[in-house]
Amino acid sequence: MARFQLDISDDRLKEIEELMALTNTATKKEFVNCAITLLKWAIRQRQLGKSVASYDDQTDKIKELAMPILDAVRSEEDQQRSDTG
């Protein structure tokens, strides 16, 4: 098994611990694994040319997630165009 270590600010650690408490996440390992799963899903949606967003069914409003890491993901269609162009 590999070991993964990083340096983060005290504020960021506190934020992680608060999120862990909100979600009843027992360990930081579990938290990171869940975060990776969510990010993998979001990346795949972008690769498929889809937006990642939340929908408020009470107001019928959609709010797209804005994250530079997702902005960097090209759709498979865009990749094919650049590969053949």
C-alpha positions as CSV (number, residue, x, y, z in Angstrom):
1,M,0.0,0.0,0.0
2,A,1.3,3.5,-0.9
3,R,1.4,6.4,1.5
4,F,0.2,9.8,0.5
5,Q,1.1,12.9,2.5
6,L,0.5,16.6,1.9
7,D,0.9,19.9,3.7
8,I,-2.3,22.0,4.1
9,S,-3.1,25.1,6.1
10,D,-4.8,24.8,9.5
11,D,-7.9,26.5,8.0
12,R,-8.1,23.9,5.2
13,L,-7.7,21.1,7.7
14,K,-10.5,22.6,9.8
15,E,-12.7,22.8,6.7
16,I,-12.0,19.1,5.9
17,E,-12.9,18.1,9.5
18,E,-16.1,20.1,9.4
19,L,-17.1,18.5,6.1
20,M,-16.2,15.1,7.6
21,A,-18.5,15.8,10.6
22,L,-21.3,17.0,8.3
23,T,-21.1,13.7,6.3
24,N,-20.3,11.4,9.2
25,T,-17.1,10.4,7.5
26,A,-15.0,8.4,9.9
27,T,-11.5,8.9,8.4
28,K,-9.5,11.3,6.2
29,K,-8.8,8.3,4.0
30,E,-12.5,7.7,3.5
31,F,-13.0,11.5,2.9
32,V,-10.3,11.6,0.2
33,N,-11.6,8.5,-1.5
34,C,-15.1,10.0,-1.7
35,A,-13.7,13.3,-3.0
36,I,-11.8,11.4,-5.7
37,T,-14.9,9.4,-6.6
38,L,-16.9,12.6,-7.0
39,L,-14.1,14.3,-9.1
40,K,-13.8,11.2,-11.3
41,W,-17.5,11.3,-12.0
42,A,-17.4,15.1,-12.8
43,I,-14.4,14.6,-15.1
44,R,-16.2,11.8,-16.9
45,Q,-19.3,14.0,-17.4
46,R,-17.2,16.7,-18.9
47,Q,-15.5,14.2,-21.2
48,L,-19.0,13.2,-22.4
49,G,-19.7,16.9,-23.2
50,K,-22.0,17.4,-20.2
51,S,-22.1,20.2,-17.6
52,V,-21.9,19.4,-13.9
53,A,-24.5,21.4,-12.1
54,S,-27.1,21.5,-9.3
55,Y,-30.8,21.9,-9.9
56,D,-33.2,23.6,-7.5
57,D,-36.6,22.1,-8.1
58,Q,-38.3,24.8,-6.0
59,T,-37.0,27.7,-8.2
60,D,-36.4,25.6,-11.4
61,K,-32.9,27.1,-11.5
62,I,-29.7,25.4,-12.5
63,K,-26.2,26.4,-11.2
64,E,-23.2,25.0,-13.1
65,L,-20.2,24.1,-11.1
66,A,-17.2,26.3,-11.9
67,M,-13.9,24.7,-11.2
68,P,-10.7,25.4,-13.1
69,I,-9.8,21.7,-12.9
70,L,-13.0,20.8,-14.8
71,D,-12.5,23.6,-17.3
72,A,-9.3,21.9,-18.3
73,V,-11.1,18.7,-19.3
74,R,-11.9,18.5,-23.0
75,S,-14.9,16.5,-24.3
76,E,-14.2,13.4,-26.3
77,E,-15.8,15.1,-29.3
78,D,-13.3,18.1,-28.9
79,Q,-10.4,15.6,-28.5
80,Q,-11.4,13.8,-31.7
81,R,-11.7,17.0,-33.6
82,S,-8.3,18.2,-32.6
83,D,-6.8,14.7,-33.3
84,T,-8.2,14.6,-36.8
85,G,-7.9,18.3,-37.6
